[in-house]
Amino acid sequence: MGNILRISIVSLKFQIMAVLFIYYPIGLDGGSNSYTYAKLNSLLFIDPKGLEVEDDPDEDHWWLFWAHFGTAVHSELTRGIRKRPGYGADDTNNGIFGNFRPDVYHNGKRNVWELKPRTYSSGYKRGQAIAQLDKYTQTAYNNTSRLWSKGNSSSLLRVNTRTIFFRGKHYLVSYYPDSGYANGLIFYKIIAKW
């Protein structure tokens, strides 16, 4: 088949068959196992030319680096929060939040918090983050008939910096509350890298 990858899609329900041909730059020169694409991890790495993995944030796909870095920052916060009594993180809280997954919540206090990069600390992105918290509190109220509110961000943070190891480097990340402490927003930024 050369440098063409064939993908067939068959629907038995509607008796439709579609064939999609995609150009693969190196064909089988990279080996007969086409599943070795992007270091066996296409969620973490990209290989747009089919030649080598691009994982440098300074390249054209820097946004992919930051998306995955944000996931690492959230995972670190989640690990710490889940150790604290009464707190939960990154789950639906047994359906109380419907399909939503707040970054942090406290069942007893009925508070929710959301972690965002510092680029969300002003402008329309800040408004989006607050609207997201509003969805959590409204959904929880609809499912429990109990009022939920946005938590006090300054009282949530015990440790304001954490070191995160990501893609072979250490990043010192600072967590800080929004200036409106009772709006449930927590922000993070990188303060050092080595």
FENLIN-V991933 format. One record per residue. N is the residue number from 1. RES is the residue in one letter. SS is DSSP state (a for helix, b for strand, c for the rest). BURIAL is 1 if it has 9 or more other C-alpha atoms within 8 Angstrom, else 0. Layout:
n:N res:RES ss:SS burial:BURIAL
n:N res:RES ss:SS burial:BURIAL
This chain:
n:1 res:M ss:c burial:0
n:2 res:G ss:c burial:0
n:3 res:N ss:c burial:1
n:4 res:I ss:b burial:1
n:5 res:L ss:b burial:1
n:6 res:R ss:b burial:0
n:7 res:I ss:b burial:0
n:8 res:S ss:b burial:0
n:9 res:I ss:b burial:0
n:10 res:V ss:b burial:0
n:11 res:S ss:b burial:0
n:12 res:L ss:c burial:0
n:13 res:K ss:c burial:0
n:14 res:F ss:c burial:0
n:15 res:Q ss:c burial:0
n:16 res:I ss:b burial:0
n:17 res:M ss:b burial:0
n:18 res:A ss:b burial:0
n:19 res:V ss:b burial:0
n:20 res:L ss:b burial:0
n:21 res:F ss:b burial:0
n:22 res:I ss:b burial:0
n:23 res:Y ss:b burial:0
n:24 res:Y ss:c burial:1
n:25 res:P ss:c burial:0
n:26 res:I ss:c burial:1
n:27 res:G ss:c burial:1
n:28 res:L ss:c burial:1
n:29 res:D ss:c burial:0
n:30 res:G ss:c burial:0
n:31 res:G ss:c burial:0
n:32 res:S ss:c burial:0
n:33 res:N ss:c burial:0
n:34 res:S ss:a burial:0
n:35 res:Y ss:a burial:0
n:36 res:T ss:a burial:0
n:37 res:Y ss:a burial:1
n:38 res:A ss:a burial:1
n:39 res:K ss:a burial:0
n:40 res:L ss:a burial:0
n:41 res:N ss:c burial:0
n:42 res:S ss:c burial:1
n:43 res:L ss:c burial:0
n:44 res:L ss:c burial:0
n:45 res:F ss:c burial:1
n:46 res:I ss:b burial:1
n:47 res:D ss:c burial:1
n:48 res:P ss:c burial:0
n:49 res:K ss:c burial:0
n:50 res:G ss:c burial:1
n:51 res:L ss:c burial:0
n:52 res:E ss:c burial:0
n:53 res:V ss:c burial:1
n:54 res:E ss:b burial:1
n:55 res:D ss:c burial:1
n:56 res:D ss:c burial:0
n:57 res:P ss:c burial:1
n:58 res:D ss:c burial:0
n:59 res:E ss:c burial:0
n:60 res:D ss:c burial:0
n:61 res:H ss:c burial:1
n:62 res:W ss:a burial:1
n:63 res:W ss:a burial:0
n:64 res:L ss:a burial:0
n:65 res:F ss:a burial:1
n:66 res:W ss:a burial:1
n:67 res:A ss:a burial:0
n:68 res:H ss:a burial:1
n:69 res:F ss:a burial:1
n:70 res:G ss:a burial:1
n:71 res:T ss:a burial:0
n:72 res:A ss:a burial:1
n:73 res:V ss:a burial:1
n:74 res:H ss:a burial:1
n:75 res:S ss:a burial:0
n:76 res:E ss:a burial:1
n:77 res:L ss:a burial:0
n:78 res:T ss:a burial:1
n:79 res:R ss:a burial:0
n:80 res:G ss:a burial:0
n:81 res:I ss:a burial:1
n:82 res:R ss:c burial:1
n:83 res:K ss:c burial:0
n:84 res:R ss:c burial:0
n:85 res:P ss:c burial:0
n:86 res:G ss:c burial:0
n:87 res:Y ss:b burial:1
n:88 res:G ss:b burial:1
n:89 res:A ss:c burial:1
n:90 res:D ss:c burial:1
n:91 res:D ss:c burial:1
n:92 res:T ss:c burial:1
n:93 res:N ss:c burial:0
n:94 res:N ss:c burial:0
n:95 res:G ss:c burial:0
n:96 res:I ss:c burial:1
n:97 res:F ss:c burial:1
n:98 res:G ss:c burial:1
n:99 res:N ss:c burial:0
n:100 res:F ss:c burial:0
n:101 res:R ss:c burial:1
n:102 res:P ss:c burial:1
n:103 res:D ss:c burial:1
n:104 res:V ss:b burial:1
n:105 res:Y ss:b burial:1
n:106 res:H ss:b burial:1
n:107 res:N ss:c burial:1
n:108 res:G ss:c burial:0
n:109 res:K ss:c burial:0
n:110 res:R ss:c burial:1
n:111 res:N ss:b burial:1
n:112 res:V ss:b burial:1
n:113 res:W ss:b burial:1
n:114 res:E ss:b burial:1
n:115 res:L ss:b burial:1
n:116 res:K ss:b burial:1
n:117 res:P ss:b burial:1
n:118 res:R ss:a burial:0
n:119 res:T ss:a burial:0
n:120 res:Y ss:a burial:1
n:121 res:S ss:c burial:1
n:122 res:S ss:c burial:0
n:123 res:G ss:a burial:0
n:124 res:Y ss:a burial:0
n:125 res:K ss:a burial:1
n:126 res:R ss:a burial:1
n:127 res:G ss:a burial:1
n:128 res:Q ss:a burial:0
n:129 res:A ss:a burial:1
n:130 res:I ss:a burial:1
n:131 res:A ss:a burial:0
n:132 res:Q ss:a burial:0
n:133 res:L ss:a burial:1
n:134 res:D ss:a burial:1
n:135 res:K ss:a burial:0
n:136 res:Y ss:a burial:1
n:137 res:T ss:a burial:1
n:138 res:Q ss:a burial:1
n:139 res:T ss:a burial:1
n:140 res:A ss:a burial:1
n:141 res:Y ss:a burial:1
n:142 res:N ss:a burial:0
n:143 res:N ss:a burial:1
n:144 res:T ss:a burial:0
n:145 res:S ss:c burial:0
n:146 res:R ss:c burial:0
n:147 res:L ss:c burial:0
n:148 res:W ss:c burial:1
n:149 res:S ss:b burial:0
n:150 res:K ss:b burial:1
n:151 res:G ss:c burial:1
n:152 res:N ss:c burial:1
n:153 res:S ss:a burial:1
n:154 res:S ss:a burial:0
n:155 res:S ss:a burial:0
n:156 res:L ss:a burial:0
n:157 res:L ss:c burial:1
n:158 res:R ss:c burial:0
n:159 res:V ss:c burial:0
n:160 res:N ss:c burial:0
n:161 res:T ss:b burial:0
n:162 res:R ss:b burial:0
n:163 res:T ss:b burial:0
n:164 res:I ss:b burial:1
n:165 res:F ss:b burial:0
n:166 res:F ss:b burial:1
n:167 res:R ss:c burial:0
n:168 res:G ss:c burial:0
n:169 res:K ss:b burial:0
n:170 res:H ss:b burial:1
n:171 res:Y ss:b burial:1
n:172 res:L ss:b burial:1
n:173 res:V ss:b burial:1
n:174 res:S ss:b burial:1
n:175 res:Y ss:b burial:1
n:176 res:Y ss:b burial:1
n:177 res:P ss:b burial:1
n:178 res:D ss:c burial:1
n:179 res:S ss:c burial:0
n:180 res:G ss:c burial:0
n:181 res:Y ss:a burial:1
n:182 res:A ss:a burial:0
n:183 res:N ss:a burial:1
n:184 res:G ss:c burial:1
n:185 res:L ss:b burial:1
n:186 res:I ss:b burial:1
n:187 res:F ss:b burial:1
n:188 res:Y ss:b burial:1
n:189 res:K ss:b burial:1
n:190 res:I ss:b burial:1
n:191 res:I ss:b burial:0
n:192 res:A ss:b burial:0
n:193 res:K ss:b burial:0
n:194 res:W ss:c burial:0
